[in-house]
C-alpha cells in the first residue's frame, strides 16, 4: 500500500532541485605570482600574467587586480516552497607598482575553491 | 489501522491542497554569501602608525577594493556580505480581468568591510569597520567640477 506513494512523493520533491556553478576569469597561477620578484617591471608582469581585471591609479603609483571568481548556487523547489543558497568566493591578487612602474608590494588571497553548494540553513564554514 | 488511514488521508489532503495552491502561493528562503570577514586575530596584529602595507597584505591577504584618498593616501577594503531573505507571495484571480497579489520580503543585505587607511608613505593610519559603500563614499576624492563650455556669445 505504501510502496506506490514513495516514488510519487520523491518525484514531486526532487522535481525542482538544481546546482549550478559559474566562474569569472580563469584560475590564477599561484606559483607564477609567487615567483614575481620585487622590482619586476610592469611590462614583464603583463607578459607573465596577462592583462589585469582592474587597474587603479594611486597618484603616480598604480595597483593591478587579478581576480578569479567562483559562484555556486543550490536550489530546491518543492511545490510551494523555494530554497536557494548562493556562495561566492574569489581568488585575488593585488600588485602595487611604484612611481617607476616597478612591482613594490603584492598580496594574494586564494579562497575561490572554498565556495560551497549548500542549503540556506547549513553552515558554510564548518564552525 | 484506522489511525494510519486517517493520517494518510490527511497527508494526501495536505499534498493536494499544496498542489492546488502552487500556482498562487509561493514561499522563498534565500541566503547569499560573498567572501568572508577577516579573522579577528589577524586584525589585532595590525597597529596604526606601525604596520605598513606589506604587513596588512601579509595578515589579511588581498583586499577586495583599493582606492586613492584625498591627499595622496591609499585605502584598502576587505569586504564580505551575508544576506538572508524570507519571502512569500500570494496571487488570487478575483475576476476575469483582475488579479490580487501580495508580496512580502524581508532581507537584511549589507556589504560590510574593514577599510585600512594608509598615508603617502603607505603606513597604516586607521582601520575602520562599516558599510563599504558608506566608507568609500566618505573617503573618495570628490569629482572635479565639470569644465564649463565657453559661451559662444561672449
HADDOCK unambig.tbl for C-alpha pairs under 7 A between the chains (distance, minus, plus):
assign (segid A and resid 56 and name CA) (segid B and resid 67 and name CA) 6.74 0.50 0.50
assign (segid A and resid 58 and name CA) (segid B and resid 68 and name CA) 5.25 0.50 0.50
assign (segid A and resid 59 and name CA) (segid B and resid 72 and name CA) 6.39 0.50 0.50
assign (segid A and resid 79 and name CA) (segid B and resid 18 and name CA) 6.64 0.50 0.50
assign (segid A and resid 79 and name CA) (segid B and resid 19 and name CA) 6.26 0.50 0.50
assign (segid A and resid 79 and name CA) (segid B and resid 22 and name CA) 5.72 0.50 0.50
assign (segid A and resid 80 and name CA) (segid B and resid 18 and name CA) 6.69 0.50 0.50
assign (segid A and resid 80 and name CA) (segid B and resid 22 and name CA) 5.00 0.50 0.50
assign (segid A and resid 80 and name CA) (segid B and resid 25 and name CA) 6.21 0.50 0.50
assign (segid A and resid 80 and name CA) (segid B and resid 26 and name CA) 4.67 0.50 0.50
assign (segid A and resid 80 and name CA) (segid B and resid 27 and name CA) 5.98 0.50 0.50
assign (segid A and resid 81 and name CA) (segid B and resid 26 and name CA) 5.91 0.50 0.50
assign (segid A and resid 81 and name CA) (segid B and resid 27 and name CA) 4.73 0.50 0.50
assign (segid A and resid 81 and name CA) (segid B and resid 28 and name CA) 5.92 0.50 0.50
assign (segid A and resid 82 and name CA) (segid B and resid 27 and name CA) 6.08 0.50 0.50
assign (segid A and resid 82 and name CA) (segid B and resid 28 and name CA) 4.75 0.50 0.50
assign (segid A and resid 82 and name CA) (segid B and resid 29 and name CA) 6.32 0.50 0.50
assign (segid A and resid 83 and name CA) (segid B and resid 28 and name CA) 5.92 0.50 0.50
assign (segid A and resid 83 and name CA) (segid B and resid 29 and name CA) 4.91 0.50 0.50
assign (segid A and resid 83 and name CA) (segid B and resid 30 and name CA) 5.81 0.50 0.50
assign (segid A and resid 84 and name CA) (segid B and resid 29 and name CA) 6.39 0.50 0.50
assign (segid A and resid 84 and name CA) (segid B and resid 30 and name CA) 4.70 0.50 0.50
assign (segid A and resid 84 and name CA) (segid B and resid 31 and name CA) 6.42 0.50 0.50
assign (segid A and resid 85 and name CA) (segid B and resid 30 and name CA) 5.77 0.50 0.50
assign (segid A and resid 85 and name CA) (segid B and resid 31 and name CA) 4.88 0.50 0.50
assign (segid A and resid 85 and name CA) (segid B and resid 32 and name CA) 5.85 0.50 0.50
assign (segid A and resid 86 and name CA) (segid B and resid 31 and name CA) 6.27 0.50 0.50
assign (segid A and resid 86 and name CA) (segid B and resid 32 and name CA) 4.62 0.50 0.50
assign (segid A and resid 86 and name CA) (segid B and resid 33 and name CA) 6.13 0.50 0.50
assign (segid A and resid 87 and name CA) (segid B and resid 32 and name CA) 5.97 0.50 0.50
assign (segid A and resid 87 and name CA) (segid B and resid 33 and name CA) 4.83 0.50 0.50
assign (segid A and resid 87 and name CA) (segid B and resid 34 and name CA) 5.97 0.50 0.50
assign (segid A and resid 88 and name CA) (segid B and resid 33 and name CA) 6.16 0.50 0.50
assign (segid A and resid 88 and name CA) (segid B and resid 34 and name CA) 4.68 0.50 0.50
assign (segid A and resid 88 and name CA) (segid B and resid 35 and name CA) 6.19 0.50 0.50
assign (segid A and resid 89 and name CA) (segid B and resid 34 and name CA) 5.96 0.50 0.50
assign (segid A and resid 89 and name CA) (segid B and resid 35 and name CA) 4.87 0.50 0.50
assign (segid A and resid 92 and name CA) (segid B and resid 62 and name CA) 5.88 0.50 0.50
assign (segid A and resid 93 and name CA) (segid B and resid 62 and name CA) 5.68 0.50 0.50
assign (segid A and resid 94 and name CA) (segid B and resid 62 and name CA) 5.93 0.50 0.50
assign (segid A and resid 105 and name CA) (segid B and resid 54 and name CA) 6.45 0.50 0.50
assign (segid A and resid 107 and name CA) (segid B and resid 57 and name CA) 5.02 0.50 0.50
assign (segid A and resid 107 and name CA) (segid B and resid 58 and name CA) 6.75 0.50 0.50
assign (segid A and resid 107 and name CA) (segid B and resid 61 and name CA) 5.48 0.50 0.50
assign (segid A and resid 107 and name CA) (segid B and resid 62 and name CA) 4.76 0.50 0.50
assign (segid A and resid 108 and name CA) (segid B and resid 61 and name CA) 5.14 0.50 0.50
assign (segid A and resid 108 and name CA) (segid B and resid 62 and name CA) 4.51 0.50 0.50
assign (segid A and resid 109 and name CA) (segid B and resid 61 and name CA) 4.98 0.50 0.50
assign (segid A and resid 109 and name CA) (segid B and resid 62 and name CA) 5.14 0.50 0.50
assign (segid A and resid 120 and name CA) (segid B and resid 30 and name CA) 6.29 0.50 0.50
assign (segid A and resid 120 and name CA) (segid B and resid 31 and name CA) 5.33 0.50 0.50
